[in-house]
């Protein structure tokens, strides 16, 4: 990694931490703010949360092409300004219409930040360093979310609208500060894995869908996010309360155990996974999560003591955190290495879209099952975890040796990974 790439990467990691801080700063308190503080009711509050997901689903298909054509930095700056306006609008909004429009702006801006920052990481890292870069990104995101939630919780007061106005104003200021920081980044062009296919049409979704390995990775990604992230704050928490009799304080402990596992294990896990086949690492995550669902089954369906049930439930969240720490240096770099030259933004946006779909469908499916069909819920997601292992092994057959084992890239001829020019596109057509 060159000195210019290192300088850019440091600013990008600051951006990841600040964007996560902004998200954790306000999102946990949106429901209370809209429903109780602004007195707009539970229905409007629920719509606000839905608007976040819908806005992301609408903008992500266009974000990828914009990143390919304009580069990730201008797209990121536009997303930051949009998110800042949305946050400020939420803090000042007094009507349902204004709240929903502001939530749409905030949700759209935050959704576009993810693939833009991921593409910047791709452009500022070499193939053999990419896993470490994405692991650090994941670590900083979790740290930012935790710190943001902690500080935000200390500032809010449900009896004072002004405390929430201040909260959203600070979030808007964080996004604008981040825009200033990121505007100073000078993006280098990084080397990329030579085995990635060449683009035949710039920004083409048809080309992406023709990449069998990427399609299989998207299917695998949907199952990953559906079976884990889509259950954290909906199905799994409902199951813990209804089936296992877990107290709200114990549920908080479980969530803390998940974050603690990620923070503590991330770099130890990185040393273990970065010299192993990516497909095998993802397959191992499926098995770990299967064990997590067995522990959840014991917590809610076993006949042990309350203490044993609580311990098993906390262990479930901790095991999920271990799997997440293994995925962070594996999946995102694989998306980048599957992308043809100049198409990393398109591929990152497509994968982010898959993630949003899974996070939208996951709670809708898992929540009702967890509340009433306890055994069926555990068995269903145990099978989904085993499906992760199967799909990962199958994906491995579609990957080249360098894509599955990126350290081999050191001995390969590499190509530049920045936004493709018209001349480059024609040359590779």
C-alpha positions in Angstrom: 0.0 0.0 0.0 1.4 3.4 -1.0 1.6 6.4 1.3 -1.2 8.1 -0.7 -3.4 5.0 -0.3 -2.7 4.9 3.4 -3.5 8.5 3.9 -6.8 8.1 2.1 -7.6 4.9 4.0 -7.2 6.7 7.3 -9.8 9.3 6.4 -12.1 6.6 5.0 -12.0 4.7 8.3 -12.8 8.0 10.2 -15.7 8.3 7.8 -16.9 4.8 8.6 -16.8 5.5 12.4 -18.5 8.8 12.1 -21.3 7.5 9.8 -21.9 4.6 12.2 -21.9 7.0 15.2 -24.6 9.1 13.5 -26.7 6.1 12.9 -26.4 4.8 16.5 -26.9 8.3 17.8 -30.6 8.7 16.8 -32.1 5.5 15.2 -32.7 3.7 18.5 -34.8 6.6 19.7 -36.8 7.3 16.5 -39.9 5.3 17.5 -40.2 7.0 20.9 -39.5 10.5 19.4 -42.2 10.2 16.7 -44.8 8.3 18.7 -44.6 10.0 22.1 -42.5 13.1 22.0 -44.1 14.5 18.8 -47.3 12.7 19.7 -47.8 11.4 16.1 -48.8 7.9 17.2 -47.5 4.4 16.8 -48.7 4.1 13.2 -46.7 7.0 12.1 -43.7 5.8 14.1 -43.9 2.4 12.4 -44.2 4.1 9.0 -41.0 6.1 9.7 -39.1 2.9 10.3 -40.6 1.4 7.2 -39.6 4.5 5.1 -36.0 3.9 6.1 -36.0 0.5 4.4 -38.1 1.6 1.4 -35.9 4.6 0.7 -32.8 2.4 0.7 -34.4 -0.1 -1.7 -35.3 2.8 -4.0 -31.9 4.6 -4.2 -29.5 1.6 -4.1 -30.1 0.4 -7.7 -29.2 3.9 -8.9 -26.3 4.5 -6.4 -24.2 1.8 -8.1 -24.3 3.3 -11.5 -23.7 6.8 -10.1 -20.6 5.5 -8.3 -19.3 3.9 -11.5 -19.9 7.0 -13.6 -18.9 9.7 -11.1 -16.7 7.9 -8.6 -17.5 7.0 -5.0 -16.4 10.3 -3.4 -18.9 12.7 -5.1 -21.7 10.2 -4.4 -20.6 9.9 -0.8 -20.6 13.7 -0.4 -24.1 14.0 -1.9 -25.3 11.2 0.5 -23.9 13.0 3.5 -25.6 16.3 2.7 -28.9 14.5 2.0 -28.6 12.6 5.4 -27.7 15.8 7.2 -30.8 17.6 5.8 -32.9 14.6 6.7 -31.6 14.5 10.3 -32.1 18.3 10.7 -35.6 17.9 9.3 -36.5 15.2 11.7 -35.4 17.4 14.6 -37.6 20.2 13.5 -40.6 18.3 12.1 -43.9 18.7 13.8 -46.2 17.0 11.2 -46.4 13.4 10.0 -45.7 14.5 6.4 -42.5 16.3 7.3 -41.4 13.5 9.6 -41.8 10.9 6.8 -40.1 13.0 4.1 -37.2 13.7 6.5 -36.9 10.0 7.4 -36.8 9.2 3.7 -33.9 11.6 3.1 -32.0 10.3 6.1 -32.6 6.7 5.1 -31.6 7.2 1.5 -28.4 9.1 2.5 -27.3 6.5 5.0 -28.0 3.7 2.5 -25.8 5.2 -0.2 -23.0 5.8 2.3 -22.4 2.1 2.7 -21.5 1.1 -1.0 -19.7 4.5 -1.5 -17.4 3.9 1.5 -16.9 0.3 0.6 -15.9 1.2 -3.0 -13.4 3.8 -1.6 -11.9 1.1 0.5 -11.5 -1.1 -2.6 -9.8 1.8 -4.5 -7.4 2.5 -1.6 -6.3 -1.1 -0.9 -4.5 -3.9 -2.6 -6.1 -7.3 -2.9 -3.9 -8.9 -0.2 -4.7 -6.0 2.3 -8.4 -5.8 1.6 -9.5 -8.3 4.2 -7.7 -6.3 7.0 -9.2 -3.1 5.7 -12.8 -4.4 5.8 -12.2 -6.0 9.2 -11.2 -2.6 10.6 -14.2 -1.0 8.9 -16.5 -3.5 10.6 -14.8 -2.9 14.0 -15.1 0.9 13.7 -18.8 0.6 12.6 -19.7 -1.4 15.7 -17.7 0.9 17.9 -19.4 3.9 16.4 -22.8 2.4 16.8 -22.2 1.6 20.4 -20.7 4.9 21.4 -23.4 6.8 19.4 -26.2 4.9 21.1 -24.6 5.4 24.6 -24.2 9.2 24.2 -27.5 9.6 22.5 -29.3 7.8 25.3 -27.7 10.3 27.8 -28.9 13.3 25.9 -32.6 12.4 25.3 -35.4 13.3 27.6 -38.9 12.3 26.6 -40.4 15.2 28.4 -38.5 17.8 26.4 -38.8 18.1 22.6 -35.7 20.3 22.6 -33.5 17.4 23.7 -34.4 15.5 20.6 -34.0 18.6 18.4 -30.5 18.9 19.8 -29.9 15.2 19.2 -30.8 15.4 15.5 -28.9 18.7 15.1 -25.8 17.0 16.4 -26.3 14.1 14.0 -26.7 16.6 11.1 -23.5 18.4 12.2 -21.6 15.0 12.3 -22.6 14.2 8.7 -21.5 17.7 7.6 -18.2 17.4 9.5 -17.7 14.0 7.8 -18.4 15.6 4.4 -15.7 18.2 5.1 -13.2 15.4 6.1 -14.0 13.2 3.1 -13.7 16.2 0.7 -10.0 16.2 1.6 -9.5 12.6 0.4 -7.4 12.2 -2.7 -8.5 8.9 -4.3 -5.7 6.8 -5.7 -6.3 3.9 -8.2 -5.6 0.6 -6.6 -4.5 -2.7 -8.1 -7.1 -5.4 -8.4 -7.3 -9.2 -8.8 -6.5 -10.0 -12.4 -8.9 -12.9 -12.6 -12.0 -10.7 -12.3 -14.1 -10.7 -15.5 -13.9 -7.6 -17.8 -16.9 -5.4 -18.3 -18.7 -5.5 -21.6 -21.1 -2.6 -20.8 -20.4 0.1 -18.3 -22.7 -0.1 -15.3 -24.7 -3.0 -16.7 -27.1 -4.8 -14.4 -27.4 -7.5 -17.2 -23.7 -8.1 -16.9 -23.8 -8.4 -13.2 -26.6 -10.9 -13.4 -24.5 -12.8 -15.9 -21.7 -13.3 -13.4 -22.7 -16.6 -11.8 -20.3 -16.3 -8.9 -21.8 -12.9 -8.0 -25.4 -14.1 -8.3 -24.6 -17.1 -6.0 -22.9 -14.7 -3.6 -26.0 -12.5 -3.5 -28.2 -15.5 -2.8 -25.8 -16.5 0.0 -25.8 -12.9 1.3 -29.5 -12.8 1.4 -29.6 -16.0 3.5 -26.8 -14.6 5.8 -28.6 -11.4 6.5 -32.0 -13.0 6.7 -31.0 -15.7 9.2 -28.8 -13.5 11.4 -29.1 -9.7 11.2 -32.7 -9.8 10.2 -33.5 -11.6 13.5 -31.5 -9.6 16.1 -33.9 -7.0 17.1 -37.1 -8.7 16.0 -37.6 -12.4 15.9 -34.8 -13.5 18.2 -35.6 -10.9 20.9 -39.3 -11.8 20.7 -38.4 -15.5 21.0 -36.2 -14.8 24.0 -39.0 -12.9 25.8 -41.9 -15.2 24.9 -40.3 -18.7 24.8 -37.3 -18.4 27.1 -38.8 -15.9 29.6 -35.7 -13.6 29.2 -35.9 -10.3 31.0 -35.3 -7.0 29.3 -32.1 -6.6 31.2 -30.9 -10.0 30.1 -31.8 -9.1 26.5 -29.6 -6.0 26.8 -26.8 -8.3 28.2 -27.2 -10.5 25.1 -26.9 -7.6 22.7 -23.8 -6.4 24.7 -22.3 -9.8 24.4 -22.7 -9.7 20.7 -20.9 -6.4 20.4 -18.2 -7.4 22.9 -17.5 -10.6 21.0 -17.0 -8.6 17.8 -14.8 -6.0 19.4 -12.6 -8.5 21.3 -12.4 -11.2 18.6 -12.2 -9.2 15.4 -8.5 -9.0 14.9 -7.7 -12.4 16.5 -10.2 -13.9 14.1 -8.7 -12.0 11.2 -5.4 -13.7 11.7 -7.2 -17.0 11.5 -9.3 -16.4 8.4 -7.1 -14.2 6.1 -5.0 -17.2 5.0 -7.9 -19.6 4.5 -10.3 -20.0 1.6 -13.1 -17.5 1.8 -15.7 -20.0 0.8 -14.6 -22.3 3.7 -14.7 -19.5 6.2 -18.3 -18.6 5.2 -19.2 -22.3 5.4 -17.8 -22.4 8.9 -19.9 -19.4 9.9 -23.0 -21.4 8.9 -22.0 -24.2 11.3 -21.3 -21.7 14.1 -24.6 -20.1 13.7 -26.3 -23.5 13.6 -24.8 -24.1 17.1 -26.1 -20.7 18.1 -29.6 -21.7 17.1 -29.3 -25.0 19.0 -28.3 -22.9 22.1 -31.4 -20.7 21.4 -33.5 -23.8 21.2 -32.3 -25.0 24.6 -33.0 -21.5 26.1 -36.6 -21.5 25.0 -37.5 -25.2 24.6 -35.3 -26.9 27.2 -36.3 -27.6 30.8 -33.3 -26.0 32.5 -33.3 -23.3 35.1 -33.9 -19.6 34.4 -30.1 -19.0 34.8 -29.2 -21.7 32.3 -31.8 -20.4 29.8 -30.4 -16.9 30.1 -26.8 -18.2 29.7 -27.7 -20.1 26.6 -29.5 -17.1 25.1 -26.6 -14.8 25.8 -24.3 -17.4 24.2 -26.5 -17.4 21.1 -25.8 -13.7 20.6 -22.1 -14.2 21.3 -21.8 -16.9 18.7 -23.5 -14.7 16.2 -20.9 -12.1 17.0 -18.1 -14.6 16.3 -19.6 -15.4 13.0 -19.9 -11.7 12.1 -16.3 -11.2 13.0 -15.4 -13.9 10.5 -17.6 -12.6 7.8 -16.4 -8.9 7.9 -12.9 -9.6 6.3 -14.4 -12.2 3.9 -17.6 -11.2 2.2 -17.1 -7.5 1.4 -13.6 -8.1 -0.1 -15.0 -11.0 -2.1 -17.7 -8.7 -3.6 -14.9 -6.3 -4.6 -12.7 -9.1 -6.2 -15.7 -10.4 -8.2 -16.3 -7.0 -9.7 -14.9 -6.2 -13.1 -12.6 -3.3 -13.5 -14.4 0.0 -12.7 -17.6 -1.9 -11.5 -16.9 -2.1 -7.8 -19.5 0.5 -7.0 -22.2 -1.3 -9.0 -21.4 -4.6 -7.2 -21.2 -3.0 -3.8 -24.6 -1.4 -4.3 -26.1 -4.6 -5.6 -25.0 -6.5 -2.5 -26.2 -3.6 -0.2 -29.6 -3.9 -2.0 -29.7 -7.7 -1.2 -28.8 -6.9 2.4 -31.7 -4.3 2.7 -34.1 -6.8 1.2 -33.1 -9.4 3.7 -33.3 -7.0 6.6 -36.8 -6.0 5.5 -38.1 -9.6 5.0 -36.3 -11.1 8.0 -38.3 -9.3 10.8 -41.6 -9.7 8.9 -41.1 -13.5 8.7 -39.2 -14.2 11.9 -41.2 -11.9 14.3 -44.6 -13.6 14.1 -43.0 -17.1 14.1 -40.9 -16.3 17.1 -43.8 -15.0 19.1 -46.1 -18.1 18.6 -44.3 -21.0 16.8 -41.3 -21.3 19.0 -40.1 -24.8 17.9 -40.8 -24.0 14.2 -38.9 -20.8 14.5 -35.7 -22.4 15.8 -35.8 -25.3 13.4 -36.4 -23.0 10.4 -33.4 -20.8 11.1 -31.2 -23.7 12.1 -31.9 -25.1 8.6 -31.1 -21.6 7.1 -27.8 -21.7 8.9 -26.9 -25.1 7.5 -28.0 -23.7 4.1 -25.3 -21.1 4.5 -22.7 -23.8 4.7 -24.1 -25.6 1.6 -24.3 -22.4 -0.4 -20.7 -21.3 0.6 -19.2 -24.7 -0.5 -21.1 -24.4 -3.8 -19.9 -20.8 -4.3 -16.4 -22.0 -3.8 -16.6 -24.0 -7.0 -17.4 -20.8 -9.0 -14.5 -18.8 -7.6 -11.0 -18.6 -9.1 -8.1 -19.6 -7.0 -7.2 -15.9 -6.4 -10.8 -14.9 -5.6 -11.0 -17.6 -3.0 -7.5 -17.3 -1.7 -6.6 -13.6 -2.2 -3.0 -13.9 -0.9 -2.2 -15.5 -4.2 -2.8 -12.1 -5.9 0.8 -11.1 -5.0 2.1 -13.3 -7.8 -0.5 -12.2 -10.4 -0.6 -9.4 -12.8 -3.1 -6.8 -11.5 -5.3 -4.2 -13.1 -6.3 -0.8 -11.9 -9.5 -0.7 -9.9 -10.7 2.9 -10.2 -13.8 4.1 -12.2 -13.4 2.9 -15.8 -12.8 5.4 -18.5 -14.6 5.2 -21.9 -11.4 4.1 -23.5 -10.8 1.3 -21.0 -14.4 0.1 -21.4 -14.0 -0.1 -25.2 -10.6 -1.9 -24.8 -12.1 -4.6 -22.6 -15.4 -5.0 -24.5 
